[in-house]
Amino acid sequence: MSASNDGTEIHPEIHTVIRLLIADDQALVRGALGALLDLEHDLSVIGLASDGAEAVRLAGELQPDVCLMDIQMPGMDGVEATRRIREASRETRVLVVTTFARPGYLRAALDAGAGGFIVKDTPAEQLAEAVRRVHSGLRVLDPVLAADSLFDGANPLSDRERQVLRLAADGRSAAAIASEVFLSAGTVRNHLSAAIGKTGASNRAQAVRIALDKGWI
């Protein structure tokens, strides 16, 4: 605090610094996002996470204002991490920043409590502004993806159908999937059959492709 020539106290303008946690499984992306956002006078990166589980842990320890969250990460994905962070602290906002611009991911992220969803090729200035808007409680969505999601419909797959379809994506047999999810092989085949029908596919490989393209798994 200082005084003017006539003795009047001058109060310097106080800027709120938004504390950020960045979660992405690619070290180069984490570093690049952190370096870009740290250039902003009102943004400060306080933590970096390489997967969803680490993001949840660091969010609990550091209590960031905004978490920038990738979607596809090993182990716990960005949607589940978003859900857990928001359940643990309503004060931490989540902005999904991903290369996977799929309507299904957008819907899942918003359902989990994300305040925004944008793609990684968003210009740096727009990314910084998206962080500020999400921090203020506003919702920020990629406009093209938001429009697509209006016409693409909600994810028709149940939680169990999504689970077995994800496991089927790498070619596992029904028996192998069954042993991992503690179901009978017959029950797994029933879930796969239901998923094939709901996606309009002719076989499970095609069902996997459709579900991945739409962001349903």
C-alpha positions in Angstrom: 0.0 0.0 0.0 1.3 3.5 -0.8 0.2 7.1 -0.6 -0.3 9.8 -3.2 1.2 13.3 -2.9 -1.8 14.6 -1.0 -1.6 11.7 1.6 -4.5 9.7 0.2 -3.8 5.9 0.4 -3.6 4.1 -2.9 -4.8 0.5 -2.9 -3.1 -1.6 -5.6 -5.5 -3.7 -7.8 -5.7 -7.2 -6.4 -5.9 -10.0 -8.9 -7.2 -13.4 -7.9 -4.8 -16.2 -9.0 -6.5 -19.3 -10.3 -4.7 -22.4 -9.1 -4.6 -25.2 -11.7 -4.0 -28.9 -11.8 -3.3 -30.5 -15.2 -4.0 -34.2 -15.7 -2.8 -35.8 -18.9 -1.0 -39.1 -19.6 1.4 -37.5 -22.1 4.3 -35.7 -20.4 4.8 -33.4 -23.4 1.2 -32.3 -23.3 1.3 -31.7 -19.6 4.4 -29.6 -19.9 3.2 -27.6 -22.9 -0.2 -26.8 -21.3 1.5 -25.9 -18.0 4.0 -23.6 -19.7 1.3 -21.8 -21.7 -1.0 -21.3 -18.8 1.7 -20.2 -16.4 2.3 -17.2 -18.8 -1.0 -15.8 -17.8 -0.8 -13.3 -14.9 -3.9 -14.7 -13.2 -3.2 -18.5 -13.7 -0.8 -20.7 -11.7 -0.1 -24.4 -12.3 0.4 -26.1 -8.9 0.3 -29.7 -9.9 0.7 -32.2 -12.8 -0.9 -35.7 -12.9 -0.2 -38.5 -15.3 -3.5 -40.4 -14.9 -6.9 -40.2 -13.3 -6.0 -41.7 -10.0 -3.1 -39.3 -9.5 -5.4 -36.4 -10.5 -7.9 -37.4 -7.8 -5.1 -37.8 -5.2 -3.5 -34.4 -6.0 -6.9 -32.7 -6.2 -7.5 -33.8 -2.6 -4.1 -32.7 -1.4 -3.7 -29.4 -3.3 -7.4 -28.3 -3.6 -6.9 -26.6 -7.0 -9.5 -24.1 -8.3 -9.6 -25.8 -11.7 -8.4 -29.2 -13.0 -7.7 -29.5 -16.7 -8.6 -33.1 -17.4 -7.8 -35.4 -20.3 -10.4 -38.2 -21.2 -8.5 -41.3 -22.2 -5.8 -42.1 -19.6 -4.5 -45.5 -18.3 -6.3 -46.9 -15.3 -8.9 -44.4 -14.2 -10.1 -42.4 -17.1 -10.9 -38.6 -17.1 -14.7 -39.1 -16.7 -14.4 -41.2 -13.5 -11.7 -38.9 -12.2 -13.9 -35.9 -12.8 -16.8 -37.5 -10.9 -14.6 -38.3 -7.9 -13.0 -34.9 -7.8 -16.4 -33.2 -7.9 -17.8 -35.5 -5.3 -14.9 -34.7 -3.0 -14.9 -31.0 -3.5 -17.5 -28.8 -5.2 -15.0 -26.0 -5.1 -12.7 -27.6 -7.7 -14.0 -27.1 -11.2 -13.1 -29.4 -14.0 -12.4 -28.4 -17.6 -11.9 -31.4 -20.0 -9.2 -30.8 -22.6 -8.9 -33.7 -25.0 -8.1 -34.8 -28.5 -11.1 -37.1 -28.5 -13.9 -34.8 -29.8 -16.8 -37.2 -29.5 -20.3 -36.4 -28.4 -20.5 -39.4 -26.1 -17.5 -38.2 -24.2 -19.0 -34.7 -23.9 -22.2 -36.1 -22.4 -20.3 -38.4 -20.0 -18.0 -35.6 -18.9 -20.9 -33.2 -18.2 -22.9 -35.9 -16.4 -19.8 -36.4 -14.2 -19.7 -32.8 -13.2 -17.3 -31.2 -15.7 -17.8 -27.5 -16.2 -16.4 -27.4 -19.7 -15.2 -29.5 -22.6 -12.8 -28.3 -25.3 -10.3 -29.8 -27.7 -6.5 -29.6 -27.4 -6.0 -27.6 -30.6 -7.9 -24.6 -29.0 -5.7 -21.5 -29.2 -3.9 -20.6 -26.0 -5.8 -17.4 -25.5 -9.1 -19.2 -25.8 -7.9 -22.0 -23.4 -7.0 -19.4 -20.8 -10.3 -17.7 -21.1 -12.1 -21.1 -20.9 -10.3 -21.7 -17.6 -11.4 -18.3 -16.2 -15.0 -18.9 -17.3 -15.2 -22.4 -15.8 -13.7 -21.0 -12.6 -16.4 -18.4 -12.4 -19.1 -21.1 -12.7 -19.9 -20.8 -16.3 -20.1 -23.7 -18.7 -17.7 -23.8 -21.7 -18.3 -26.2 -24.6 -16.7 -26.7 -28.0 -19.5 -25.3 -30.2 -19.3 -27.9 -33.0 -19.2 -30.8 -30.6 -22.1 -29.4 -28.6 -24.2 -29.2 -31.7 -23.3 -32.7 -32.7 -24.3 -34.0 -29.3 -27.8 -32.7 -29.7 -28.4 -35.0 -32.6 -26.3 -38.0 -31.7 -28.4 -39.2 -28.8 -27.5 -40.3 -25.3 -25.3 -43.4 -24.7 -27.6 -46.4 -25.0 -25.2 -48.8 -23.3 -25.5 -49.8 -19.7 -22.5 -49.7 -17.4 -21.9 -53.4 -17.7 -22.3 -53.4 -21.5 -19.7 -50.6 -21.7 -17.4 -52.6 -19.5 -17.5 -55.8 -21.5 -17.3 -53.9 -24.8 -14.2 -52.1 -23.6 -12.6 -55.4 -22.7 -13.7 -56.9 -26.0 -11.9 -54.2 -27.9 -8.6 -56.0 -27.7 -10.0 -59.3 -28.9 -10.5 -61.0 -25.6 -12.9 -64.0 -25.6 -16.1 -64.1 -23.6 -14.5 -66.5 -21.2 -11.5 -64.2 -20.7 -13.8 -61.2 -20.1 -15.9 -63.3 -17.7 -13.0 -64.2 -15.5 -12.0 -60.5 -15.2 -15.5 -59.1 -14.4 -16.6 -62.1 -12.2 -19.5 -63.1 -14.5 -20.3 -66.3 -16.3 -19.3 -66.5 -20.0 -23.0 -66.8 -20.9 -23.8 -63.5 -19.1 -20.9 -61.8 -20.9 -22.2 -63.1 -24.2 -25.6 -61.7 -23.4 -24.1 -58.3 -22.6 -22.1 -58.3 -25.8 -25.2 -59.3 -27.8 -27.2 -56.4 -26.2 -24.4 -54.0 -27.0 -24.3 -55.2 -30.6 -28.0 -54.6 -31.0 -28.0 -51.2 -29.3 -25.2 -49.9 -31.6 -26.8 -51.3 -34.7 -23.7 -53.4 -35.4 -23.5 -56.8 -37.1 -20.8 -58.2 -34.8 -18.9 -57.2 -31.7 -15.9 -55.8 -33.6 -18.1 -53.4 -35.4 -19.9 -52.6 -32.1 -16.6 -51.7 -30.6 -15.7 -49.4 -33.5 -19.1 -47.7 -33.4 -19.0 -47.2 -29.6 -15.4 -45.8 -29.8 -16.3 -43.4 -32.6 -19.3 -42.1 -30.7 -17.4 -41.9 -27.4 -19.7 -44.4 -25.7 -16.8 -46.5 -24.3 
